[in-house]
Amino acid sequence: MPSTTSTTSSPARAFQPLEHVVDGGYVTPDSIHHAALTWGIPLLGPVRDDPQAAQRPGFTKEDFHIDWDNRTLTCPNGITSPPWKPTLGDGHPRLSLLFPRKACRECEDRLKSTGNVEGKGRHILLLPEPQQKFQSQVRKDQKTSNWQRRYAIRAGCEATVSETVHAHGLRHCRYRGLAKTHVQHVLTAAGTNIVRLSDCFPPGTTPASPPRPPSHFKRLCQRLPT
């Protein structure tokens, strides 16, 4: 289940949150656009960087200028691509742009841009306009200290999820059925709070815990003649 943190709610919207603060597993340009368009709720979370950036350490997609009116892309060195062509990427609409091979071959920054030595032109896939604008803006914002301060509200949430999963087995259901699974989650959360409260004693005031009773096997060994 997604782990979210909501900011101040609005009574006029029946406590609908003004913003959802989510982790990177739930933030994509498509989800940001859908949440804003359908529910009017902005999502605050990191958008992953270009997964192929390591292959092109020089220019990223954000370094290119997009002309939405003429459906073209201009590289940092001033070369403009032919108009893009609609395509599909992972089953979703995308815009495919391929720069002229000749122009990329003659470019001094070819390796920074294309990341290849075969002399091919740079190929870029754009998202539809609303999603692409969301992606570019979030990638820019999430590198700023202001964005990181806002997103720091999730620090406690991430630690809690990690503790319940790794220390208390939250990810493994002991029962079948949603009702019993819900009870397990509630009890796990309550147990997590108790464990945390037990660590809240001031230094030097932690009460001494009673000694653990001996196990049945140990008591049996004690009764056996030596």
DRENMAR-688390 format. One record per residue (C-alpha): residue in three letters; chain; residue number from 1; x negated, y, z negated. Coordinates in pm, 1 decimal. Layout:
DRENMAR-688390
NODE  resn  chain  resi        xx        yy        zz
NODE   ALA      A   NUM         X         Y         Z
...
end
This chain:
DRENMAR-688390
NODE  resn  chain  resi        xx        yy        zz
NODE   MET      A     1       0.0       0.0       0.0
NODE   PRO      A     2    -126.8     352.9      71.0
NODE   SER      A     3    -271.6     541.5    -217.2
NODE   THR      A     4    -159.6     903.3    -211.6
NODE   THR      A     5    -177.6    1211.1    -426.4
NODE   SER      A     6      92.3    1472.9    -379.9
NODE   THR      A     7      58.2    1842.4    -445.3
NODE   THR      A     8     325.0    2068.0    -593.3
NODE   SER      A     9     677.5    1968.6    -496.0
NODE   SER      A    10     957.5    2192.3    -376.8
NODE   PRO      A    11    1298.9    2173.5    -552.8
NODE   ALA      A    12    1466.0    2296.9    -234.9
NODE   ARG      A    13    1353.5    1978.2     -64.1
NODE   ALA      A    14    1457.9    1739.3    -339.6
NODE   PHE      A    15    1102.4    1712.5    -471.8
NODE   GLN      A    16     960.7    1644.2    -128.9
NODE   PRO      A    17     582.8    1697.1    -155.8
NODE   LEU      A    18     431.1    1994.6      18.7
NODE   GLU      A    19     122.6    1794.2     106.3
NODE   HIS      A    20       4.0    1435.3      95.2
NODE   VAL      A    21    -358.9    1379.4      -1.9
NODE   VAL      A    22    -455.2    1039.1     136.8
NODE   ASP      A    23    -768.2     836.8     202.4
NODE   GLY      A    24    -929.8     790.7     540.6
NODE   GLY      A    25    -748.1     464.0     607.8
NODE   TYR      A    26    -421.6     651.7     657.7
NODE   VAL      A    27    -541.3     958.3     845.6
NODE   THR      A    28    -539.2     960.9    1224.7
NODE   PRO      A    29    -445.4    1239.4    1464.9
NODE   ASP      A    30    -129.2    1044.9    1549.2
NODE   SER      A    31     -27.1    1008.0    1182.2
NODE   ILE      A    32     -99.9    1375.3    1110.5
NODE   HIS      A    33     111.5    1480.2    1407.8
NODE   HIS      A    34     394.8    1240.4    1318.9
NODE   ALA      A    35     407.5    1350.3     953.1
NODE   ALA      A    36     408.7    1717.7    1047.3
NODE   LEU      A    37     664.1    1679.1    1327.0
NODE   THR      A    38     900.8    1435.4    1157.4
NODE   TRP      A    39     880.4    1530.0     789.3
NODE   GLY      A    40     713.6    1870.2     786.9
NODE   ILE      A    41     447.3    1736.2     548.8
NODE   PRO      A    42      77.7    1797.8     623.0
NODE   LEU      A    43    -167.3    1518.5     549.8
NODE   LEU      A    44    -495.6    1605.5     382.9
NODE   GLY      A    45    -761.5    1343.9     439.2
NODE   PRO      A    46   -1081.2    1277.1     632.1
NODE   VAL      A    47   -1066.2    1197.0    1001.3
NODE   ARG      A    48   -1344.1     959.5    1098.2
NODE   ASP      A    49   -1624.5    1096.1    1312.1
NODE   ASP      A    50   -1680.1     986.8    1669.8
NODE   PRO      A    51   -1769.1     614.8    1641.5
NODE   GLN      A    52   -2001.2     648.0    1941.7
NODE   ALA      A    53   -2183.8     954.3    1808.8
NODE   ALA      A    54   -2491.4     744.7    1732.4
NODE   GLN      A    55   -2522.4     662.2    2102.7
NODE   ARG      A    56   -2510.9    1033.0    2190.8
NODE   PRO      A    57   -2698.2    1216.0    1913.7
NODE   GLY      A    58   -2677.0    1547.2    2097.2
NODE   PHE      A    59   -2333.8    1664.6    2212.2
NODE   THR      A    60   -2008.4    1550.6    2053.8
NODE   LYS      A    61   -1662.4    1592.3    2196.7
NODE   GLU      A    62   -1613.6    1900.7    1981.7
NODE   ASP      A    63   -1906.1    2070.6    2163.3
NODE   PHE      A    64   -1706.1    2075.9    2488.5
NODE   HIS      A    65   -1454.8    2347.2    2573.4
NODE   ILE      A    66   -1107.6    2220.9    2661.0
NODE   ASP      A    67    -899.9    2413.7    2914.2
NODE   TRP      A    68    -550.5    2282.1    2855.0
NODE   ASP      A    69    -399.9    2494.5    3132.0
NODE   ASN      A    70    -634.1    2370.3    3405.3
NODE   ARG      A    71    -675.0    2023.4    3248.9
NODE   THR      A    72   -1054.9    2041.8    3255.9
NODE   LEU      A    73   -1347.3    2017.3    3015.7
NODE   THR      A    74   -1661.7    2232.6    3020.7
NODE   CYS      A    75   -1987.3    2104.0    2874.8
NODE   PRO      A    76   -2224.7    2318.3    2662.2
NODE   ASN      A    77   -2436.9    2382.2    2973.5
NODE   GLY      A    78   -2145.6    2524.0    3171.7
NODE   ILE      A    79   -2056.7    2225.0    3392.8
NODE   THR      A    80   -1681.6    2184.2    3439.8
NODE   SER      A    81   -1524.7    1844.4    3493.2
NODE   PRO      A    82   -1259.2    1755.8    3750.4
NODE   PRO      A    83    -901.9    1753.9    3614.7
NODE   TRP      A    84    -837.0    1472.6    3372.4
NODE   LYS      A    85    -629.8    1167.0    3451.2
NODE   PRO      A    86    -368.3    1015.8    3217.4
NODE   THR      A    87    -466.2     675.3    3082.5
NODE   LEU      A    88    -413.1     448.0    2782.2
NODE   GLY      A    89    -642.6     385.3    2488.8
NODE   ASP      A    90    -546.4     115.8    2238.7
NODE   GLY      A    91    -197.2     133.5    2383.1
NODE   HIS      A    92    -163.3     509.0    2325.4
NODE   PRO      A    93    -161.1     793.6    2581.7
NODE   ARG      A    94    -503.8     940.2    2643.0
NODE   LEU      A    95    -668.5    1182.1    2888.6
NODE   SER      A    96    -968.9    1053.9    3081.0
NODE   LEU      A    97   -1239.2    1293.8    3203.9
NODE   LEU      A    98   -1548.6    1197.1    3399.7
NODE   PHE      A    99   -1816.4    1454.0    3475.2
NODE   PRO      A   100   -1984.0    1446.6    3819.3
NODE   ARG      A   101   -2270.3    1199.4    3824.0
NODE   LYS      A   102   -2492.2    1436.8    4023.9
NODE   ALA      A   103   -2449.4    1719.3    3774.4
NODE   CYS      A   104   -2531.7    1493.2    3478.8
NODE   ARG      A   105   -2837.0    1346.7    3653.2
NODE   GLU      A   106   -2983.3    1691.1    3709.9
NODE   CYS      A   107   -2904.9    1814.2    3357.9
NODE   GLU      A   108   -3202.0    1855.4    3123.3
NODE   ASP      A   109   -2981.4    1749.7    2832.6
NODE   ARG      A   110   -2855.5    1433.6    3003.4
NODE   LEU      A   111   -2965.0    1197.7    2727.8
NODE   LYS      A   112   -2807.3    1419.8    2461.7
NODE   SER      A   113   -2480.6    1424.0    2652.1
NODE   THR      A   114   -2441.1    1084.5    2815.0
NODE   GLY      A   115   -2657.0     865.6    2592.5
NODE   ASN      A   116   -2755.9     647.2    2886.0
NODE   VAL      A   117   -3041.4     617.6    3130.4
NODE   GLU      A   118   -2844.3     478.1    3425.7
NODE   GLY      A   119   -2761.7     822.1    3558.2
NODE   LYS      A   120   -2390.3     800.3    3491.4
NODE   GLY      A   121   -2176.1    1103.1    3425.3
NODE   ARG      A   122   -2039.4    1175.0    3079.9
NODE   HIS      A   123   -1702.9    1011.8    3020.9
NODE   ILE      A   124   -1473.1    1155.5    2753.1
NODE   LEU      A   125   -1131.9    1045.3    2632.3
NODE   LEU      A   126    -911.9    1319.5    2492.7
NODE   LEU      A   127    -599.4    1280.1    2286.7
NODE   PRO      A   128    -279.6    1458.8    2388.3
NODE   GLU      A   129    -300.9    1828.4    2308.5
NODE   PRO      A   130    -138.7    1837.4    1959.4
NODE   GLN      A   131    -333.8    1535.6    1831.4
NODE   GLN      A   132    -661.1    1653.1    1984.0
NODE   LYS      A   133    -627.8    1991.9    1817.9
NODE   PHE      A   134    -558.8    1823.0    1483.5
NODE   GLN      A   135    -861.9    1597.5    1521.0
NODE   SER      A   136   -1100.4    1875.6    1619.4
NODE   GLN      A   137    -980.0    2107.7    1342.5
NODE   VAL      A   138    -997.5    1845.7    1065.8
NODE   ARG      A   139   -1343.8    1727.8    1174.0
NODE   LYS      A   140   -1458.5    2088.4    1150.4
NODE   ASP      A   141   -1283.2    2163.4     821.1
NODE   GLN      A   142   -1389.3    1848.8     634.9
NODE   LYS      A   143   -1752.8    1956.5     651.1
NODE   THR      A   144   -1679.6    2275.3     455.7
NODE   SER      A   145   -1710.2    2308.4      77.7
NODE   ASN      A   146   -1356.3    2449.3      52.1
NODE   TRP      A   147   -1204.4    2137.5     212.5
NODE   GLN      A   148   -1416.0    1910.3      -6.6
NODE   ARG      A   149   -1300.2    2092.8    -320.6
NODE   ARG      A   150    -936.7    2046.2    -219.2
NODE   TYR      A   151    -989.7    1679.1    -140.9
NODE   ALA      A   152   -1167.3    1620.5    -472.9
NODE   ILE      A   153    -821.4    1580.8    -628.0
NODE   ARG      A   154    -835.9    1220.4    -506.1
NODE   ALA      A   155   -1146.1    1138.0    -709.6
NODE   GLY      A   156    -947.3    1000.9   -1003.6
NODE   CYS      A   157    -713.3     814.1    -773.9
NODE   GLU      A   158    -997.2     639.7    -590.7
NODE   ALA      A   159   -1158.5     536.2    -920.3
NODE   THR      A   160    -828.3     397.7   -1048.3
NODE   VAL      A   161    -767.3     194.6    -733.0
NODE   SER      A   162   -1119.5      56.6    -746.9
NODE   GLU      A   163   -1086.0     -38.7   -1114.9
NODE   THR      A   164    -748.5    -211.0   -1076.7
NODE   VAL      A   165    -867.3    -405.7    -771.7
NODE   HIS      A   166   -1211.2    -516.6    -890.9
NODE   ALA      A   167   -1161.6    -542.0   -1267.5
NODE   HIS      A   168    -795.6    -643.6   -1297.2
NODE   GLY      A   169    -723.9    -838.1    -978.3
NODE   LEU      A   170    -453.4    -608.9    -844.1
NODE   ARG      A   171    -503.2    -726.0    -487.0
NODE   HIS      A   172    -414.5   -1089.3    -567.4
NODE   CYS      A   173     -46.7   -1153.5    -638.7
NODE   ARG      A   174      20.1   -1417.2    -901.7
NODE   TYR      A   175     387.8   -1452.2    -814.6
NODE   ARG      A   176     610.2   -1467.0    -509.3
NODE   GLY      A   177     867.5   -1205.3    -426.6
NODE   LEU      A   178     860.7    -826.7    -428.3
NODE   ALA      A   179    1033.5    -798.2    -766.6
NODE   LYS      A   180     776.7   -1013.2    -948.7
NODE   THR      A   181     491.2    -847.9    -758.7
NODE   HIS      A   182     620.0    -508.7    -871.3
NODE   VAL      A   183     624.1    -626.5   -1234.3
NODE   GLN      A   184     264.1    -743.4   -1195.6
NODE   HIS      A   185     162.4    -402.4   -1060.2
NODE   VAL      A   186     334.7    -221.7   -1346.5
NODE   LEU      A   187     174.2    -446.0   -1608.7
NODE   THR      A   188    -165.5    -410.9   -1442.2
NODE   ALA      A   189    -131.2     -31.6   -1449.1
NODE   ALA      A   190     -29.4     -43.3   -1816.3
NODE   GLY      A   191    -322.1    -268.8   -1897.9
NODE   THR      A   192    -558.3     -36.1   -1714.0
NODE   ASN      A   193    -436.5     255.8   -1924.1
NODE   ILE      A   194    -488.0      56.7   -2245.8
NODE   VAL      A   195    -842.1     -36.0   -2143.0
NODE   ARG      A   196    -917.2     327.9   -2066.3
NODE   LEU      A   197    -767.3     446.4   -2395.7
NODE   SER      A   198    -987.9     202.0   -2583.3
NODE   ASP      A   199   -1289.5     388.0   -2448.3
NODE   CYS      A   200   -1166.4     728.3   -2565.1
NODE   PHE      A   201   -1298.0     709.9   -2922.2
NODE   PRO      A   202   -1558.4     975.8   -3004.4
NODE   PRO      A   203   -1917.5     848.4   -3022.3
NODE   GLY      A   204   -1985.6     666.3   -3349.2
NODE   THR      A   205   -1615.7     627.7   -3440.8
NODE   THR      A   206   -1531.1     318.4   -3238.6
NODE   PRO      A   207   -1366.4      73.7   -3479.1
NODE   ALA      A   208   -1544.7    -254.7   -3527.2
NODE   SER      A   209   -1374.7    -535.7   -3341.6
NODE   PRO      A   210   -1297.8    -853.3   -3540.4
NODE   PRO      A   211   -1516.8   -1152.4   -3462.2
NODE   ARG      A   212   -1382.5   -1384.6   -3197.5
NODE   PRO      A   213   -1251.2   -1711.1   -3346.2
NODE   PRO      A   214   -1452.1   -2019.8   -3258.3
NODE   SER      A   215   -1329.4   -2226.0   -2968.2
NODE   HIS      A   216   -1169.0   -2568.1   -3010.7
NODE   PHE      A   217   -1483.3   -2731.6   -2876.7
NODE   LYS      A   218   -1702.2   -2547.7   -3126.9
NODE   ARG      A   219   -1476.2   -2642.1   -3417.0
NODE   LEU      A   220   -1483.9   -3001.9   -3303.3
NODE   CYS      A   221   -1863.2   -2997.0   -3294.4
NODE   GLN      A   222   -1870.6   -2850.2   -3646.0
NODE   ARG      A   223   -1660.4   -3138.8   -3779.0
NODE   LEU      A   224   -1876.9   -3406.7   -3624.0
NODE   PRO      A   225   -2143.7   -3557.7   -3854.9
NODE   THR      A   226   -2495.0   -3442.6   -3783.5
end
